[in-house]
Amino acid sequence: MTDECSNSENLFPADNQHEVVEKLETVISQNLEKNLKILEVDEIDINTINAFKENNEQKNCNINNNSTTFASNCSKDIRIVVGLDFGVTYSGFSYCHVDDNQYIHTNCEWPGDTSSLYKTNTVLQYDDEYINVLCWGAQALSKRPGKNRNSKPVELFKLYLGDLPDNLKPKLPIDYKKAITDYLREIGKLIKENIGRSWHGFDYSKNVLLVLTIPAEYSETDKAIMRQCVYNANLIEDKYSGNLQFATESEATAIYCLKDYFKCEIEETFMFVDCGKCTTDLTTRKLVENYLDKVTARIRDFCGSRLINEEFIKFLRERLGNCAIDLLKENNYGQLQFMVEVFRQYIMGPFTGDDKEFQYELDIEEEAPILLQYVSEEIRETMEEI
């Protein structure tokens, strides 16, 4: 595998490796204790919990600046570490071998997508009965005209976890846990294929540590659901396996930024701003003796960039009529999403506000020809005049 994509994501350069791994050790250790609480949520008997704790204390990664020691201390079995960012709108993963943790592979090749991006869409396309997954990622969402299916893509299912108000949760044709499990299973297949091509002779269930990022506000119940979905997706052999660890998105961001972008003094407080597709999170943390202390403040609101996509659809409604857009959404959802993707790529992305003459002509006949059948005769005449 080439290093074209992975160099920009290298989190372990040689100059400050000791400092970084100390922070990572703290994160993994703290999350082990949090994972034990997940078991209590599931009402597992105390003997099972104690056995799990004893087993994982032996497996807990006591990382230091010697990669060989890291390999031997991480249960003496862990050879590969996978970081999986399972997001609401986009997902991606990176992985490295513990003996060469200065070189992190970041996946940028996705099924049906030739754009070489670090992430792909968190979307599934099912058969008409919503039982079997036909495709996933970018290829499941936006399709050029002529590639229609009866079933609609399933997306935004991660919003059922966390504290999102019910009125903002999407309507799904299937249970959200099935969608999460199916997506993790599909991306898990790609993870296994990639590390299988990079290294031979390893046992995935024993030699791979999976670190899954989650929002900081997730409850123990949310994490229990995620752990169950990961298990059902065949990414861990045992539901209570220590080979699955959770790291909050703010923790992962803090470690990366502290190491590569700025230095923070002991007891100094700093803030991270995470502008996502659905939410914007402001997290304030304090650095204490070379590791991240608990969060001192957190603010979260539902004002992500996805709302800009919704404003674009509102604009289409104003110009083409509600009935036309409703019919397009109901009967040709792929074409609607393809227009949204064109808007995102050619309008929202390049727009900065500096160019007062900035404009883009959206060709309805090219991007969504079926839409012309749905608009009223009056609107069609206006479009032809323009």
ChimeraX attribute file (.defattr): number of C-alpha atoms within 10 A of each C-alpha:
attribute: neighborCount
match mode: 1-to-1
recipient: residues
	/A:1	12
	/A:2	8
	/A:3	12
	/A:4	10
	/A:5	18
	/A:6	19
	/A:7	14
	/A:8	11
	/A:9	15
	/A:10	17
	/A:11	21
	/A:12	20
	/A:13	14
	/A:14	10
	/A:15	8
	/A:16	13
	/A:17	18
	/A:18	15
	/A:19	17
	/A:20	23
	/A:21	21
	/A:22	16
	/A:23	22
	/A:24	21
	/A:25	17
	/A:26	18
	/A:27	20
	/A:28	19
	/A:29	16
	/A:30	14
	/A:31	16
	/A:32	21
	/A:33	13
	/A:34	15
	/A:35	21
	/A:36	19
	/A:37	17
	/A:38	22
	/A:39	22
	/A:40	16
	/A:41	12
	/A:42	12
	/A:43	10
	/A:44	11
	/A:45	10
	/A:46	11
	/A:47	9
	/A:48	13
	/A:49	18
	/A:50	12
	/A:51	11
	/A:52	16
	/A:53	19
	/A:54	11
	/A:55	14
	/A:56	20
	/A:57	17
	/A:58	14
	/A:59	18
	/A:60	18
	/A:61	23
	/A:62	21
	/A:63	24
	/A:64	19
	/A:65	15
	/A:66	13
	/A:67	18
	/A:68	14
	/A:69	16
	/A:70	21
	/A:71	21
	/A:72	17
	/A:73	18
	/A:74	22
	/A:75	21
	/A:76	15
	/A:77	17
	/A:78	24
	/A:79	24
	/A:80	22
	/A:81	20
	/A:82	21
	/A:83	20
	/A:84	22
	/A:85	18
	/A:86	21
	/A:87	21
	/A:88	19
	/A:89	20
	/A:90	18
	/A:91	19
	/A:92	21
	/A:93	22
	/A:94	21
	/A:95	24
	/A:96	20
	/A:97	21
	/A:98	22
	/A:99	15
	/A:100	13
	/A:101	20
	/A:102	17
	/A:103	19
	/A:104	24
	/A:105	26
	/A:106	26
	/A:107	20
	/A:108	19
	/A:109	17
	/A:110	21
	/A:111	14
	/A:112	12
	/A:113	13
	/A:114	9
	/A:115	10
	/A:116	12
	/A:117	14
	/A:118	18
	/A:119	21
	/A:120	24
	/A:121	22
	/A:122	27
	/A:123	25
	/A:124	27
	/A:125	21
	/A:126	21
	/A:127	15
	/A:128	12
	/A:129	10
	/A:130	17
	/A:131	11
	/A:132	12
	/A:133	15
	/A:134	12
	/A:135	19
	/A:136	24
	/A:137	25
	/A:138	19
	/A:139	17
	/A:140	23
	/A:141	24
	/A:142	21
	/A:143	21
	/A:144	15
	/A:145	17
	/A:146	12
	/A:147	10
	/A:148	14
	/A:149	16
	/A:150	13
	/A:151	16
	/A:152	23
	/A:153	22
	/A:154	22
	/A:155	23
	/A:156	22
	/A:157	25
	/A:158	19
	/A:159	19
	/A:160	19
	/A:161	19
	/A:162	16
	/A:163	11
	/A:164	13
	/A:165	10
	/A:166	9
	/A:167	7
	/A:168	10
	/A:169	14
	/A:170	15
	/A:171	13
	/A:172	14
	/A:173	13
	/A:174	13
	/A:175	11
	/A:176	20
	/A:177	18
	/A:178	15
	/A:179	25
	/A:180	25
	/A:181	20
	/A:182	21
	/A:183	25
	/A:184	24
	/A:185	19
	/A:186	16
	/A:187	24
	/A:188	18
	/A:189	14
	/A:190	17
	/A:191	19
	/A:192	14
	/A:193	11
	/A:194	17
	/A:195	22
	/A:196	14
	/A:197	9
	/A:198	12
	/A:199	11
	/A:200	8
	/A:201	6
	/A:202	15
	/A:203	12
	/A:204	17
	/A:205	16
	/A:206	17
	/A:207	18
	/A:208	24
	/A:209	25
	/A:210	20
	/A:211	20
	/A:212	20
	/A:213	19
	/A:214	22
	/A:215	17
	/A:216	16
	/A:217	13
	/A:218	14
	/A:219	14
	/A:220	18
	/A:221	17
	/A:222	17
	/A:223	22
	/A:224	22
	/A:225	17
	/A:226	21
	/A:227	25
	/A:228	17
	/A:229	23
	/A:230	25
	/A:231	20
	/A:232	20
	/A:233	21
	/A:234	16
	/A:235	26
	/A:236	23
	/A:237	16
	/A:238	15
	/A:239	18
	/A:240	21
	/A:241	18
	/A:242	22
	/A:243	24
	/A:244	22
	/A:245	21
	/A:246	23
	/A:247	22
	/A:248	18
	/A:249	15
	/A:250	23
	/A:251	23
	/A:252	15
	/A:253	13
	/A:254	19
	/A:255	19
	/A:256	17
	/A:257	14
	/A:258	16
	/A:259	18
	/A:260	14
	/A:261	8
	/A:262	8
	/A:263	9
	/A:264	15
	/A:265	11
	/A:266	13
	/A:267	14
	/A:268	10
	/A:269	15
	/A:270	13
	/A:271	16
	/A:272	15
	/A:273	14
	/A:274	16
	/A:275	13
	/A:276	17
	/A:277	18
	/A:278	16
	/A:279	17
	/A:280	17
	/A:281	20
	/A:282	15
	/A:283	20
	/A:284	17
	/A:285	21
	/A:286	20
	/A:287	19
	/A:288	15
	/A:289	10
	/A:290	15
	/A:291	18
	/A:292	20
	/A:293	15
	/A:294	12
	/A:295	16
	/A:296	12
	/A:297	11
	/A:298	14
	/A:299	10
	/A:300	13
	/A:301	11
	/A:302	16
	/A:303	15
	/A:304	16
	/A:305	15
	/A:306	15
	/A:307	14
	/A:308	15
	/A:309	18
	/A:310	12
	/A:311	11
	/A:312	16
	/A:313	19
	/A:314	15
	/A:315	12
	/A:316	14
	/A:317	15
	/A:318	11
	/A:319	13
	/A:320	21
	/A:321	16
	/A:322	15
	/A:323	13
	/A:324	19
	/A:325	22
	/A:326	14
	/A:327	16
	/A:328	21
	/A:329	16
	/A:330	13
	/A:331	17
	/A:332	24
	/A:333	22
	/A:334	25
	/A:335	25
	/A:336	25
	/A:337	21
	/A:338	18
	/A:339	22
	/A:340	20
	/A:341	17
	/A:342	16
	/A:343	18
	/A:344	17
	/A:345	12
	/A:346	15
	/A:347	17
	/A:348	16
	/A:349	10
	/A:350	10
	/A:351	14
	/A:352	10
	/A:353	8
	/A:354	7
	/A:355	8
	/A:356	8
	/A:357	7
	/A:358	11
	/A:359	10
	/A:360	9
	/A:361	7
	/A:362	14
	/A:363	10
	/A:364	13
	/A:365	11
	/A:366	11
	/A:367	19
	/A:368	21
	/A:369	14
	/A:370	20
	/A:371	19
	/A:372	17
	/A:373	12
	/A:374	17
	/A:375	21
	/A:376	14
	/A:377	11
	/A:378	9
	/A:379	14
	/A:380	15
	/A:381	11
	/A:382	12
	/A:383	14
	/A:384	7
	/A:385	7
	/A:386	6
